[in-house]
Amino acid sequence: MNVDVRQRSLRDADAALVVVGLFEGGSLPAEVADAPGAGDAKGSFKTMTRLYPGAPERLVVVGLGERDALDAEKLRVLAALVAAEATKLEASSLAWALPPAEDEGAAAEAIVTGTILGSYRFDRFKGQDDEDAPTARLSSLTLLGPAELAGAAETARVYSEAANRARDLQETPANFARPEDLAKRAEEIAAGNDKVTVEVLDGDAIRAKGLGGLAAVTQGGPVDPRLIVLRYAGGGDGPTLGLVGKGVTFDTGGIVLKPGAGMQEMKFDMSGASAVLEATAAIAELGLPIDLITVVPSTENMPSGTAVKPGDVITQYNGKTVEVNNTDAEGRLILADALAYAIELGAERVVDIATLTGAVLIALGSTYAAVVSNDDELAGELTAAGEESGELVWRLPLHDEYRAMMKGTVADLSNLAKKREAGSITAASFLEEFVDDTPWAHIDIAGTAWDVNRAYTGKGGSGYGVRLLVQLARDLA
């Protein structure tokens, strides 16, 4: 989407649809206060009133609610609702009069973010005669405000479009989004920026290196796995940040087969991979002064005569042995290898992101993702980034008792605790075994990756994690 900032009056706004916010108890700008229907406009939150003042031709008044209650998240929601209204009106261009705000940069970012995310749709596999498809796409957004907000608007455009690319990856069916396809996307990212390099390991190389978790999960199906490594050399004085994203492009559960109902949603089990890939692309495009190592272990989890069996013992990349007591707890096996590998490559603090446990949906719903961390500072930085980006996280605790629950009987570890307690935490405690003393945080996004049903994400893939990780990099840079 084309995004720009212009200091123009409402009457001079060159857009198919112009938007003005109205606070509770406030008044409309003098330019449109006398337009037919202006008296019907209300300031209550989310209320929208269409006006036809002539110049501009079409205008929407959107209720901002109480002045003291307006924040960035509410602006993201309102911008998404306005984008939907623009789609109904088949308006291809939109101009927003920037509402008064204490932090105008944050307000500008919120409007751009909500507009771009709210105008998203995935129609790659639909024919041109789709009756439900709008005839016009929203292709440009103008913020009517001071020129110095152009930087904030551009930053929001970059990370919001990256989030939509992550949603494209999420929504793509598994027969079109295989491990090799994720690798191709990583190669595109590297080809597009001189500061980004890529290395991809295929199945033979993965087995030769001793990445036993990734190799074990892979052995049940015909799809060749990939271990994808992106490096971004942005410079800066801080420690190298590692990002690790779970890339299971389809998860049947393996021998411990999932129920058939809803299994089509398991194409979303690579949501962590899509988040770290597109966050890396956005960080590089923004030129943030930070060094980054991104690692994506990618495979399918399929049942067959060659699949890993419950009770099998495997050896992970760091040499620890694991009893695979549940083949549907496969994500932690591939993440364990990737975490150890990222640290070996030079990551000095690591964040992994994964659709790891159904338990997190029970604990936190779709409002917060869970964070489990061995480092208070990193956990705090993620919490702050979540507040800034709107991709909220809530920290869960680590404890030696949780760690003890992941000990194996005939091996060092089990990939599933014997008791159905603290499922999200015990899964993270398993991952902790592979980071040693490196500052690390695990983000469980099984509740936030899709079907969030926010105004700007809808029910499909949400792209969760892209904006959070980009904000973390901005804060750390």
The 8 nearest C-alpha neighbors of each residue, nearest first, counted from 0:
[[1, 138, 139, 2, 115, 140, 137, 156],
 [0, 2, 139, 140, 138, 3, 141, 156],
 [3, 1, 140, 139, 141, 0, 153, 156],
 [2, 4, 141, 142, 140, 149, 5, 1],
 [3, 5, 142, 141, 149, 146, 143, 144],
 [6, 4, 143, 7, 144, 146, 142, 145],
 [5, 7, 144, 143, 145, 146, 4, 8],
 [8, 6, 5, 143, 11, 12, 9, 144],
 [7, 9, 11, 10, 12, 6, 143, 30],
 [10, 8, 12, 11, 7, 55, 30, 17],
 [9, 11, 54, 55, 8, 12, 30, 7],
 [12, 10, 8, 9, 13, 7, 55, 54],
 [13, 11, 9, 10, 14, 7, 8, 94],
 [12, 14, 11, 15, 94, 55, 10, 92],
 [15, 13, 92, 93, 16, 94, 12, 17],
 [14, 16, 92, 90, 93, 91, 57, 17],
 [15, 17, 93, 57, 14, 58, 90, 94],
 [16, 18, 58, 94, 93, 95, 59, 14],
 [19, 17, 95, 59, 58, 60, 94, 96],
 [20, 18, 60, 96, 61, 59, 95, 21],
 [21, 19, 61, 60, 63, 62, 98, 18],
 [20, 22, 42, 62, 63, 61, 25, 27],
 [23, 21, 42, 63, 25, 64, 66, 65],
 [24, 22, 42, 64, 65, 25, 43, 21],
 [23, 25, 22, 42, 26, 65, 21, 41],
 [26, 24, 22, 23, 21, 27, 42, 41],
 [27, 25, 28, 21, 24, 22, 32, 29],
 [26, 28, 32, 29, 21, 31, 25, 19],
 [29, 27, 30, 32, 31, 26, 19, 9],
 [28, 30, 32, 31, 27, 33, 26, 34],
 [31, 29, 28, 32, 9, 10, 33, 27],
 [30, 32, 34, 33, 29, 28, 52, 27],
 [33, 31, 29, 27, 34, 28, 37, 30],
 [32, 34, 31, 37, 35, 29, 30, 52],
 [33, 35, 52, 31, 37, 32, 36, 50],
 [36, 34, 37, 33, 52, 50, 51, 38],
 [35, 37, 38, 39, 34, 50, 40, 49],
 [38, 36, 39, 34, 40, 35, 32, 33],
 [37, 39, 36, 40, 35, 32, 33, 41],
 [38, 40, 37, 36, 41, 48, 35, 49],
 [41, 39, 37, 38, 48, 60, 42, 36],
 [42, 40, 43, 62, 39, 46, 21, 23],
 [41, 43, 62, 23, 22, 21, 64, 63],
 [44, 42, 64, 62, 41, 23, 46, 63],
 [43, 45, 64, 62, 63, 46, 42, 61],
 [46, 44, 62, 61, 47, 77, 43, 63],
 [47, 45, 62, 61, 44, 43, 41, 48],
 [48, 46, 61, 60, 45, 62, 59, 49],
 [49, 47, 60, 59, 40, 50, 61, 46],
 [48, 50, 59, 58, 60, 47, 51, 57],
 [51, 49, 58, 52, 59, 57, 36, 48],
 [50, 52, 57, 56, 53, 58, 49, 35],
 [53, 51, 34, 54, 56, 50, 55, 31],
 [54, 52, 56, 55, 51, 57, 34, 10],
 [55, 53, 56, 10, 52, 11, 57, 9],
 [54, 56, 10, 53, 57, 52, 58, 9],
 [55, 57, 53, 54, 51, 52, 58, 15],
 [58, 56, 51, 16, 55, 50, 17, 15],
 [57, 59, 17, 50, 16, 18, 49, 51],
 [60, 58, 49, 18, 48, 50, 61, 17],
 [59, 61, 19, 48, 47, 20, 18, 49],
 [60, 62, 47, 20, 46, 21, 59, 45],
 [61, 63, 42, 44, 46, 43, 21, 45],
 [64, 62, 44, 22, 21, 42, 20, 61],
 [65, 63, 44, 43, 23, 22, 42, 62],
 [64, 66, 68, 23, 67, 22, 69, 63],
 [65, 67, 68, 69, 22, 64, 23, 63],
 [68, 66, 65, 69, 70, 64, 22, 100],
 [69, 67, 65, 66, 70, 64, 73, 63],
 [68, 70, 66, 67, 73, 65, 63, 64],
 [71, 69, 73, 72, 68, 74, 106, 67],
 [70, 72, 74, 109, 73, 106, 75, 105],
 [71, 73, 75, 74, 70, 389, 76, 109],
 [74, 72, 76, 75, 70, 71, 77, 69],
 [73, 75, 77, 71, 76, 72, 109, 110],
 [76, 74, 113, 109, 72, 78, 73, 110],
 [75, 77, 73, 79, 74, 78, 454, 113],
 [78, 76, 74, 80, 79, 75, 73, 81],
 [79, 77, 113, 114, 81, 75, 110, 80],
 [78, 80, 117, 113, 82, 114, 455, 76],
 [79, 81, 77, 83, 82, 78, 76, 84],
 [80, 82, 84, 78, 83, 79, 85, 77],
 [83, 81, 79, 85, 84, 80, 114, 118],
 [84, 82, 86, 80, 81, 85, 79, 87],
 [83, 85, 81, 87, 86, 82, 80, 88],
 [84, 86, 82, 88, 90, 83, 87, 89],
 [85, 87, 89, 83, 84, 88, 90, 82],
 [88, 86, 84, 89, 85, 83, 133, 90],
 [87, 89, 85, 86, 90, 84, 16, 83],
 [90, 88, 86, 135, 87, 85, 91, 134],
 [89, 91, 85, 88, 15, 92, 86, 16],
 [90, 92, 137, 138, 136, 135, 89, 15],
 [93, 91, 139, 14, 15, 90, 137, 138],
 [92, 94, 140, 16, 14, 17, 15, 139],
 [93, 95, 141, 17, 140, 14, 142, 18],
 [96, 94, 18, 142, 143, 97, 17, 141],
 [95, 97, 143, 19, 18, 142, 98, 94],
 [96, 98, 143, 144, 95, 142, 99, 107],
 [99, 97, 20, 100, 96, 19, 106, 21],
 [100, 98, 97, 101, 103, 106, 102, 66],
 [101, 99, 103, 102, 98, 106, 97, 69],
 [100, 102, 103, 99, 106, 105, 104, 70],
 [103, 101, 100, 105, 104, 106, 99, 107],
 [102, 104, 106, 100, 105, 107, 101, 99],
 [105, 103, 107, 106, 102, 151, 148, 108],
 [104, 106, 108, 107, 103, 102, 109, 71],
 [107, 105, 103, 109, 104, 108, 71, 110],
 [106, 108, 104, 110, 109, 105, 152, 103],
 [109, 107, 105, 155, 111, 152, 106, 110],
 [108, 110, 75, 112, 106, 107, 71, 111],
 [109, 111, 113, 78, 107, 112, 75, 108],
 [110, 112, 114, 108, 109, 113, 155, 115],
 [113, 111, 109, 115, 110, 114, 159, 155],
 [112, 114, 75, 79, 78, 110, 116, 117],
 [113, 115, 79, 78, 117, 111, 112, 82],
 [116, 114, 118, 112, 117, 113, 111, 159],
 [117, 115, 113, 455, 119, 118, 114, 112],
 [116, 118, 79, 455, 114, 115, 113, 119],
 [117, 119, 115, 116, 82, 114, 83, 120],
 [120, 118, 116, 117, 115, 163, 121, 456],
 [119, 121, 122, 118, 117, 167, 163, 116],
 [122, 120, 123, 167, 119, 170, 124, 166],
 [121, 123, 125, 124, 120, 126, 132, 129],
 [124, 122, 125, 121, 171, 126, 167, 120],
 [123, 125, 122, 126, 121, 171, 127, 172],
 [126, 124, 122, 123, 129, 127, 128, 121],
 [125, 127, 128, 129, 124, 122, 123, 130],
 [126, 128, 129, 125, 132, 130, 122, 124],
 [127, 129, 126, 130, 125, 132, 131, 134],
 [130, 128, 127, 131, 132, 126, 125, 133],
 [129, 131, 132, 128, 133, 127, 134, 126],
 [132, 130, 129, 133, 128, 134, 125, 127],
 [131, 133, 130, 129, 134, 128, 122, 127],
 [134, 132, 135, 131, 86, 89, 136, 87],
 [133, 135, 132, 89, 136, 86, 131, 130],
 [136, 134, 89, 133, 91, 137, 90, 86],
 [137, 135, 91, 138, 86, 134, 133, 89],
 [136, 138, 91, 92, 139, 90, 135, 86],
 [137, 139, 0, 91, 136, 92, 1, 140],
 [140, 138, 1, 92, 0, 2, 137, 93],
 [139, 141, 93, 2, 94, 92, 1, 3],
 [142, 140, 94, 3, 4, 2, 95, 93],
 [143, 141, 4, 95, 144, 94, 96, 5],
 [142, 144, 96, 5, 6, 97, 95, 7],
 [143, 145, 6, 142, 5, 97, 4, 146],
 [146, 144, 6, 147, 148, 5, 4, 143],
 [145, 147, 148, 149, 4, 5, 144, 6],
 [146, 148, 149, 145, 150, 151, 4, 144],
 [149, 147, 146, 151, 150, 104, 145, 152],
 [148, 150, 152, 147, 151, 4, 146, 153],
 [151, 149, 153, 152, 148, 154, 147, 104],
 [150, 152, 154, 148, 153, 149, 104, 108],
 [151, 153, 149, 155, 108, 150, 154, 107],
 [154, 152, 156, 150, 155, 151, 149, 157],
 [155, 153, 151, 157, 156, 152, 150, 158],
 [156, 154, 108, 152, 153, 158, 157, 112],
 [155, 157, 153, 159, 154, 158, 160, 152],
 [156, 158, 154, 155, 160, 159, 281, 161],
 [157, 159, 161, 155, 160, 281, 156, 466],
 [160, 158, 162, 156, 161, 112, 157, 155],
 [159, 161, 163, 162, 157, 158, 156, 164],
 [162, 160, 158, 164, 159, 277, 163, 281],
 [161, 163, 462, 159, 165, 160, 164, 465],
 [162, 164, 166, 160, 165, 161, 167, 159],
 [165, 163, 167, 161, 166, 162, 160, 168],
 [166, 164, 273, 162, 168, 462, 163, 167],
 [167, 165, 163, 462, 169, 460, 164, 168],
 [166, 168, 164, 170, 165, 169, 171, 163],
 [169, 167, 165, 166, 171, 170, 273, 164],
 [170, 168, 166, 267, 167, 171, 460, 270],
 [169, 171, 167, 168, 166, 460, 172, 267],
 [170, 172, 168, 169, 176, 167, 175, 173],
 [173, 171, 174, 175, 176, 266, 170, 169],
 [172, 174, 176, 175, 266, 248, 177, 249],
 [173, 175, 172, 176, 177, 171, 248, 249],
 [176, 174, 173, 172, 177, 171, 180, 168],
 [177, 175, 173, 180, 174, 171, 172, 248],
 [178, 176, 180, 179, 248, 173, 175, 174],
 [179, 177, 181, 297, 180, 298, 225, 224],
 [178, 180, 182, 177, 181, 183, 225, 224],
 [181, 179, 183, 177, 182, 178, 176, 184],
 [182, 180, 184, 178, 183, 179, 185, 177],
 [181, 183, 179, 185, 180, 184, 227, 186],
 [182, 184, 180, 186, 185, 181, 179, 187],
 [183, 185, 187, 181, 186, 182, 180, 188],
 [186, 184, 182, 188, 183, 187, 189, 181],
 [185, 187, 183, 189, 184, 188, 190, 197],
 [188, 186, 184, 190, 185, 189, 191, 183],
 [187, 189, 185, 191, 186, 190, 280, 184],
 [188, 190, 195, 186, 196, 191, 187, 192],
 [191, 189, 187, 188, 192, 186, 193, 195],
 [190, 192, 188, 189, 187, 193, 195, 186],
 [191, 193, 194, 189, 195, 190, 188, 283],
 [194, 192, 195, 191, 189, 190, 196, 231],
 [193, 195, 232, 192, 231, 196, 233, 283],
 [194, 196, 231, 189, 230, 193, 192, 232],
 [197, 195, 189, 230, 229, 231, 194, 198],
 [198, 196, 229, 228, 189, 186, 230, 199],
 [197, 199, 228, 227, 229, 200, 196, 226],
 [198, 200, 227, 226, 228, 225, 201, 197],
 [199, 201, 226, 225, 204, 205, 227, 198],
 [202, 200, 225, 204, 203, 224, 205, 199],
 [203, 201, 205, 224, 204, 223, 206, 225],
 [202, 204, 206, 205, 201, 207, 200, 208],
 [203, 205, 207, 201, 206, 202, 200, 208],
 [206, 204, 202, 208, 203, 207, 210, 201],
 [207, 205, 209, 203, 208, 204, 210, 214],
 [206, 208, 204, 209, 205, 203, 210, 202],
 [209, 207, 205, 206, 210, 204, 316, 211],
 [208, 210, 206, 211, 207, 316, 205, 315],
 [211, 209, 316, 205, 208, 212, 213, 336],
 [212, 210, 315, 214, 314, 209, 213, 215],
 [211, 213, 332, 333, 215, 315, 214, 210],
 [212, 214, 333, 216, 215, 211, 210, 217],
 [213, 215, 211, 217, 212, 216, 206, 210],
 [216, 214, 212, 217, 218, 213, 211, 307],
 [215, 217, 213, 214, 218, 300, 212, 329],
 [218, 216, 214, 215, 219, 298, 220, 299],
 [219, 217, 306, 215, 220, 216, 305, 214],
 [306, 218, 220, 301, 305, 303, 302, 217],
 [221, 219, 301, 218, 222, 217, 303, 302],
 [220, 222, 223, 219, 218, 217, 301, 299],
 [223, 221, 220, 224, 299, 298, 217, 177],
 [222, 224, 202, 221, 225, 201, 298, 178],
 [225, 223, 298, 202, 297, 178, 201, 222],
 [226, 224, 201, 297, 200, 178, 227, 296],
 [225, 227, 296, 200, 199, 295, 297, 228],
 [226, 228, 199, 295, 294, 225, 198, 182],
 [229, 227, 294, 198, 293, 197, 199, 295],
 [230, 228, 197, 293, 196, 292, 294, 198],
 [229, 231, 292, 196, 195, 291, 293, 197],
 [230, 232, 195, 291, 194, 290, 233, 292],
 [233, 231, 290, 194, 234, 230, 195, 291],
 [234, 232, 288, 289, 290, 231, 287, 286],
 [235, 233, 288, 289, 290, 232, 236, 287],
 [234, 236, 288, 289, 237, 233, 476, 290],
 [235, 237, 234, 238, 289, 476, 288, 290],
 [238, 236, 235, 239, 289, 476, 475, 290],
 [237, 239, 347, 240, 236, 348, 290, 346],
 [238, 240, 290, 346, 347, 291, 237, 241],
 [241, 239, 291, 348, 346, 349, 347, 238],
 [240, 242, 349, 292, 346, 293, 291, 348],
 [243, 241, 293, 350, 351, 349, 294, 292],
 [242, 244, 351, 294, 295, 293, 350, 352],
 [245, 243, 272, 271, 352, 295, 351, 275],
 [244, 246, 271, 353, 272, 269, 247, 296],
 [245, 247, 269, 297, 272, 296, 248, 295],
 [248, 246, 269, 298, 268, 299, 297, 249],
 [247, 249, 269, 299, 266, 246, 173, 177],
 [250, 248, 266, 299, 265, 247, 173, 268],
 [249, 251, 300, 265, 252, 299, 247, 268],
 [252, 250, 253, 301, 257, 256, 300, 249],
 [251, 253, 327, 256, 257, 255, 250, 326],
 [252, 254, 302, 301, 255, 256, 300, 251],
 [255, 253, 302, 256, 326, 252, 308, 306],
 [256, 254, 253, 252, 326, 327, 325, 257],
 [257, 255, 252, 254, 253, 251, 258, 327],
 [256, 258, 252, 251, 259, 255, 262, 327],
 [259, 257, 260, 256, 262, 261, 251, 252],
 [258, 260, 262, 261, 257, 263, 256, 251],
 [261, 259, 262, 258, 263, 257, 264, 265],
 [260, 262, 263, 264, 259, 258, 265, 257],
 [261, 263, 264, 259, 265, 260, 258, 251],
 [264, 262, 265, 261, 266, 260, 259, 249],
 [265, 263, 262, 266, 261, 267, 268, 249],
 [264, 266, 267, 263, 268, 250, 249, 262],
 [265, 267, 249, 264, 268, 173, 248, 172],
 [268, 266, 265, 269, 169, 270, 264, 248],
 [269, 267, 247, 265, 266, 270, 354, 248],
 [268, 270, 246, 247, 248, 272, 267, 271],
 [271, 269, 273, 272, 267, 268, 169, 274],
 [272, 270, 244, 353, 245, 352, 274, 269],
 [271, 273, 244, 246, 245, 269, 274, 270],
 [272, 274, 165, 270, 276, 271, 275, 277],
 [275, 273, 465, 271, 464, 272, 277, 276],
 [274, 276, 278, 272, 277, 273, 244, 279],
 [277, 275, 279, 273, 278, 274, 272, 280],
 [276, 278, 280, 279, 161, 274, 275, 165],
 [277, 279, 465, 275, 281, 280, 276, 469],
 [278, 280, 282, 277, 276, 281, 275, 283],
 [279, 281, 277, 283, 278, 282, 188, 284],
 [280, 282, 284, 278, 283, 279, 158, 157],
 [283, 281, 279, 285, 284, 280, 287, 278],
 [282, 284, 286, 280, 281, 285, 279, 287],
 [285, 283, 281, 286, 282, 280, 157, 192],
 [284, 286, 282, 283, 287, 281, 154, 157],
 [287, 285, 283, 284, 282, 288, 233, 281],
 [286, 288, 285, 289, 282, 233, 476, 283],
 [289, 287, 233, 235, 234, 476, 286, 290],
 [288, 290, 233, 235, 234, 476, 287, 291],
 [291, 289, 232, 239, 233, 234, 231, 240],
 [290, 292, 240, 231, 239, 230, 241, 289],
 [291, 293, 230, 241, 229, 242, 240, 346],
 [294, 292, 242, 229, 228, 241, 243, 230],
 [293, 295, 228, 243, 227, 242, 337, 341],
 [294, 296, 227, 244, 226, 243, 272, 297],
 [297, 295, 226, 246, 333, 245, 225, 337],
 [298, 296, 246, 178, 225, 247, 224, 295],
 [297, 299, 224, 247, 178, 217, 248, 246],
 [298, 300, 249, 247, 248, 250, 301, 217],
 [301, 299, 250, 253, 216, 251, 252, 217],
 [300, 302, 253, 219, 220, 251, 299, 303],
 [303, 301, 253, 254, 219, 306, 220, 300],
 [304, 302, 306, 219, 305, 301, 220, 254],
 [303, 305, 306, 219, 302, 307, 254, 308],
 [304, 306, 219, 303, 218, 307, 220, 302],
 [219, 307, 305, 303, 218, 302, 304, 308],
 [306, 308, 215, 219, 305, 311, 216, 218],
 [309, 307, 311, 310, 306, 254, 326, 323],
 [310, 308, 324, 323, 325, 311, 326, 307],
 [309, 311, 324, 323, 322, 308, 312, 325],
 [312, 310, 323, 308, 309, 322, 313, 307],
 [311, 313, 322, 321, 323, 310, 320, 410],
 [314, 312, 321, 320, 211, 315, 311, 322],
 [315, 313, 320, 211, 319, 318, 321, 316],
 [314, 316, 211, 318, 212, 319, 317, 210],
 [317, 315, 210, 336, 318, 209, 211, 314],
 [316, 318, 315, 319, 339, 433, 336, 314],
 [319, 317, 315, 316, 314, 320, 209, 211],
 [320, 318, 315, 314, 317, 411, 321, 316],
 [319, 321, 314, 411, 410, 313, 315, 412],
 [320, 322, 412, 413, 313, 312, 410, 411],
 [323, 321, 312, 413, 324, 310, 311, 410],
 [324, 322, 310, 311, 309, 325, 414, 321],
 [323, 325, 309, 310, 322, 415, 414, 413],
 [324, 326, 327, 323, 309, 328, 415, 255],
 [325, 327, 328, 253, 255, 329, 252, 254],
 [328, 326, 252, 329, 325, 255, 253, 256],
 [329, 327, 326, 325, 330, 414, 331, 415],
 [328, 330, 332, 327, 331, 326, 216, 333],
 [331, 329, 332, 333, 328, 334, 355, 245],
 [330, 332, 334, 329, 333, 335, 328, 430],
 [333, 331, 212, 329, 335, 330, 334, 213],
 [332, 334, 213, 212, 336, 335, 330, 331],
 [335, 333, 337, 331, 336, 332, 338, 330],
 [336, 334, 338, 332, 333, 337, 430, 433],
 [335, 337, 316, 339, 333, 334, 338, 210],
 [336, 338, 334, 340, 335, 339, 341, 296],
 [339, 337, 341, 335, 340, 336, 334, 342],
 [338, 340, 342, 336, 337, 341, 433, 434],
 [339, 341, 337, 343, 338, 342, 336, 344],
 [342, 340, 344, 338, 343, 339, 346, 337],
 [341, 343, 346, 345, 339, 344, 340, 338],
 [342, 344, 340, 341, 345, 339, 346, 338],
 [345, 343, 341, 342, 346, 340, 292, 339],
 [344, 346, 342, 343, 347, 341, 239, 292],
 [345, 347, 342, 241, 239, 240, 348, 341],
 [346, 348, 239, 238, 345, 240, 437, 342],
 [349, 347, 438, 240, 346, 439, 437, 241],
 [350, 348, 241, 439, 242, 240, 438, 346],
 [349, 351, 440, 242, 439, 441, 241, 243],
 [352, 350, 243, 441, 242, 244, 442, 440],
 [351, 353, 442, 271, 244, 441, 443, 243],
 [354, 352, 271, 245, 355, 443, 444, 244],
 [353, 355, 445, 444, 443, 268, 356, 271],
 [354, 356, 353, 443, 445, 330, 444, 357],
 [357, 355, 358, 423, 359, 445, 354, 422],
 [356, 358, 359, 360, 445, 361, 355, 446],
 [357, 359, 356, 361, 360, 422, 423, 362],
 [358, 360, 362, 361, 357, 423, 363, 356],
 [361, 359, 364, 446, 358, 363, 362, 357],
 [360, 362, 358, 359, 364, 363, 357, 446],
 [363, 361, 359, 360, 364, 358, 423, 369],
 [362, 364, 360, 367, 359, 361, 365, 366],
 [365, 363, 360, 366, 446, 361, 362, 367],
 [364, 366, 446, 447, 451, 367, 363, 360],
 [365, 367, 364, 363, 447, 391, 368, 451],
 [368, 366, 392, 391, 365, 363, 393, 369],
 [367, 369, 392, 444, 443, 447, 393, 391],
 [370, 368, 393, 443, 442, 392, 394, 367],
 [369, 371, 394, 442, 441, 393, 395, 392],
 [372, 370, 441, 395, 440, 394, 396, 427],
 [371, 373, 440, 374, 439, 378, 441, 370],
 [372, 374, 439, 438, 440, 375, 371, 397],
 [375, 373, 438, 372, 377, 376, 378, 439],
 [376, 374, 378, 377, 379, 373, 372, 380],
 [375, 377, 379, 378, 374, 380, 438, 381],
 [376, 378, 380, 379, 374, 375, 381, 440],
 [379, 377, 375, 381, 380, 376, 372, 382],
 [380, 378, 382, 376, 377, 381, 375, 383],
 [379, 381, 377, 383, 382, 378, 384, 376],
 [382, 380, 384, 378, 379, 383, 385, 377],
 [381, 383, 379, 385, 380, 384, 392, 378],
 [382, 384, 386, 380, 385, 381, 379, 387],
 [385, 383, 381, 387, 471, 470, 386, 382],
 [386, 384, 391, 390, 382, 388, 383, 387],
 [385, 387, 383, 389, 384, 388, 391, 382],
 [386, 388, 384, 385, 389, 383, 470, 390],
 [389, 387, 385, 390, 386, 467, 384, 466],
 [388, 390, 386, 385, 391, 387, 72, 467],
 [391, 389, 385, 388, 467, 392, 463, 386],
 [390, 392, 385, 367, 389, 386, 368, 393],
 [393, 391, 368, 367, 369, 382, 385, 370],
 [394, 392, 369, 370, 367, 368, 395, 391],
 [393, 395, 370, 371, 369, 392, 396, 378],
 [394, 396, 371, 370, 369, 393, 397, 424],
 [397, 395, 371, 398, 394, 424, 372, 370],
 [396, 398, 371, 401, 424, 395, 428, 399],
 [399, 397, 400, 401, 402, 396, 428, 403],
 [398, 400, 402, 401, 403, 397, 404, 428],
 [399, 401, 403, 398, 402, 404, 397, 405],
 [402, 400, 404, 398, 403, 399, 425, 428],
 [401, 403, 399, 428, 400, 404, 405, 398],
 [404, 402, 400, 405, 401, 406, 399, 428],
 [403, 405, 401, 402, 416, 406, 400, 425],
 [406, 404, 413, 416, 403, 402, 412, 429],
 [407, 405, 412, 403, 413, 404, 411, 408],
 [408, 406, 412, 413, 410, 411, 409, 322],
 [407, 409, 410, 406, 411, 412, 413, 322],
 [408, 410, 407, 411, 322, 312, 412, 321],
 [411, 409, 407, 320, 321, 412, 408, 322],
 [412, 410, 320, 407, 321, 406, 319, 409],
 [411, 413, 407, 406, 321, 410, 405, 322],
 [414, 412, 407, 322, 321, 405, 415, 406],
 [413, 415, 323, 324, 322, 328, 412, 321],
 [416, 414, 413, 324, 325, 405, 417, 328],
 [415, 417, 405, 404, 418, 413, 414, 419],
 [416, 418, 415, 419, 404, 405, 420, 413],
 [419, 417, 416, 420, 404, 415, 421, 422],
 [420, 418, 422, 417, 421, 416, 415, 358],
 [419, 421, 422, 418, 416, 425, 417, 423],
 [422, 420, 424, 423, 425, 419, 358, 401],
 [421, 423, 425, 420, 424, 358, 426, 419],
 [424, 422, 426, 421, 425, 358, 359, 356],
 [423, 425, 427, 421, 426, 422, 428, 397],
 [424, 426, 428, 422, 427, 401, 423, 421],
 [427, 425, 429, 423, 424, 428, 422, 430],
 [426, 428, 430, 424, 429, 425, 431, 423],
 [429, 427, 425, 431, 402, 430, 426, 424],
 [428, 430, 426, 427, 431, 432, 405, 425],
 [431, 429, 427, 432, 428, 433, 335, 331],
 [430, 432, 428, 433, 429, 434, 427, 435],
 [433, 431, 430, 429, 434, 435, 428, 335],
 [432, 434, 431, 339, 430, 335, 435, 338],
 [433, 435, 431, 437, 432, 339, 436, 338],
 [436, 434, 437, 433, 432, 431, 438, 339],
 [437, 435, 434, 438, 373, 439, 431, 433],
 [436, 438, 434, 435, 348, 439, 347, 349],
 [439, 437, 348, 374, 373, 436, 349, 377],
 [440, 438, 349, 372, 350, 348, 373, 437],
 [439, 441, 372, 350, 371, 349, 351, 370],
 [440, 442, 351, 371, 370, 350, 352, 372],
 [443, 441, 370, 352, 369, 351, 444, 353],
 [444, 442, 369, 353, 354, 355, 368, 445],
 [443, 445, 354, 447, 368, 446, 448, 353],
 [446, 444, 354, 447, 443, 448, 355, 356],
 [447, 445, 360, 365, 444, 364, 448, 359],
 [446, 448, 365, 444, 449, 445, 451, 368],
 [449, 447, 463, 461, 444, 445, 460, 446],
 [448, 450, 460, 461, 459, 451, 447, 458],
 [451, 458, 449, 459, 452, 457, 460, 448],
 [450, 452, 449, 365, 458, 453, 447, 457],
 [453, 451, 457, 458, 450, 456, 454, 459],
 [454, 452, 456, 455, 457, 451, 76, 458],
 [455, 453, 76, 456, 79, 457, 452, 80],
 [454, 456, 117, 79, 116, 453, 113, 457],
 [457, 455, 461, 453, 454, 452, 458, 116],
 [456, 458, 452, 453, 459, 454, 455, 451],
 [459, 450, 457, 452, 451, 449, 456, 460],
 [460, 458, 449, 450, 457, 461, 456, 170],
 [459, 461, 449, 166, 169, 462, 448, 170],
 [460, 462, 456, 449, 463, 448, 166, 459],
 [463, 461, 166, 162, 165, 460, 465, 464],
 [464, 462, 461, 448, 465, 447, 274, 390],
 [463, 465, 467, 274, 466, 468, 462, 390],
 [464, 466, 278, 274, 468, 467, 162, 463],
 [465, 467, 469, 468, 464, 388, 470, 158],
 [468, 466, 464, 470, 465, 469, 385, 388],
 [469, 467, 471, 470, 465, 466, 464, 472],
 [468, 470, 472, 466, 471, 467, 278, 465],
 [471, 469, 473, 467, 468, 472, 384, 466],
 [470, 472, 468, 474, 384, 469, 473, 475],
 [471, 473, 475, 469, 470, 474, 476, 468],
 [474, 472, 470, 476, 471, 475, 469, 287],
 [473, 475, 471, 472, 476, 470, 384, 380],
 [474, 476, 472, 473, 471, 237, 289, 380],
 [475, 473, 289, 288, 474, 472, 287, 235]]
